[in-house]
Amino acid sequence: DVSDVITEMFKSKGIIVGSCTVNNGTLRSIAGVLDEIRGHKFKNKVGAAFGSFGWSGEAPKKIYKELEEAGIKMASEPLSIRYQPDETELDACVEFGRNFAAQVK
């Protein structure tokens, strides 16, 4: 439930949002969460965006932009993975998470 998600965001120091790219955008459920984030105007939060894609890859960039416009301090550029990650990309995902965690501390 989106109310539970928002409650957890209020308690957290960081918000990391991901989605695959669907119809040149995010999943509808993620779009709804991003709308809630924008409406709640969270303060002092670190954010990050990630996602996967098959063709165009807009979702991670759109999530990044929406979080940034909502006043979230972004930890890094969005992470985008085409199709299924290989070993190098999995390592990049781990590093992405470590970087995010370090900035949340």
N, C-alpha and C positions, 0 to 999 in steps of 0.2 A: 504494500500500500504506500502511495506517495507520501502520506502523512508520516509514516514511520521513517521513511527515507529522510524527509526534511528534519524530523526530530533528531536523528543521528547526525545530520549535518550541523545543526546548532551546537551539538556537543563536541564536534571534531575541530581540529586545527587545520585539516586539509580536506580538499574535495577533489577526487579524481574521477573523471567521467569518460566512458568509452562507448563506442557504437560502431557497428559495421556500416558501410555506406549503402543506403537503400534509396533508389530514385533520386540520386544526387544529394541526399541529405542524411539525417539520422533516423534511427528507429523512432516511431511515434511515442513510445514510452519515454525515451530519452528526451525528446523534444518537450514533453510535458514536465519532466524534471528540470530541464534548463529554464523553462518558463517560471517554475516555482522559485528557483534560485534567484532569478532576476527580480522577482517580486518581493522576496524576503530581504534583499539588500544586506547580505551577510558582511560582517566586518572582520578584518584581520584573519583571513583565510588564505591558504596557499592552494593553488589549483594545478591540475594537469589534465591533458586530453590525449586520448589514444583511440585507435580503431583499426579496422581492417577494410579491405576493399578488393573488388575484382577488376573494375575498369577505371573509375574516375577518382575515387578517394576523397570526396569532399567532407565526410563526416568528422574526422579529427580536426580539420581546420575550422569547421563551423562550430564545433564544441569549444575549441580554444577561443575563438572570437566572442562567443556568447558569454563564456566565463569571464573573460577579460572585461567585456562591456558591463558585466554585473559587479565589477569592482574586486574581483578575485585576483590576487597577485599570482601570476603564472610562474611555475617553477622551471619550465623549459618549453621548447617548441613541441608541438604535438608529435606523437609517435604514430606512424602509419605503416602498416604491414600489408603487403599484397598477398592475397590468398592465405596460405598456411605458412607460418614462419619456419625458416630453416634454422640451423644451429647458430649461425651468426646473428640472425634476427632475434632468436630467443635470448642470446647474450645481451643484445641491445635492450630487450624488454626488461631484463633483470637490472641492468644499469639504469634504465629509466625509472624503475621503482625505487632503487637505492637513492638516486638523486632527489626524487620527490620526498622520500622519507627524511633525508638529511635536511631538506629545506623546511620540513614541517617541524622538526625538533627545534 
